[in-house]
Amino acid sequence: MLWIEGRPMVLIENVLSEFTTPSEVLRCIHIGLLCVQQRPEDRPDMLSVVLMLRGDSALPEPKQPGFFTGRNLPVVESAGSRHDSSSINEVSITQLDGR
């Protein structure tokens, strides 16, 4: 993840530099990461988000997001087919049919 690697500025398009400062953009990215943390109780409420956006509140370090596309994930085999898993999140869906 670019944030963990210390390279969040890679996300920013050059055109944004005309309208905002890098610190404002980094603050928005940071707050966005806080809002998508895996555990809902770790996410800030809206009042906290507003205070963070205004710069009136300290920003804690974000934890693991609720969704995360990892690199070098294992190959998953199912029903005779192989595919690379694009996420660490797995889901099983069961469809019930009536008699």
Secondary structure, 3 states (H helix, E strand, C coil): CCCCCCCHHHHCCHHHHHCCCHHHHHHHHHHHHHHCECCHHHCCCHHHHHHHHHCCCCCCCCCCECCCCCCCCCEEEECCEEEECCCCCCCCCCCCCCC
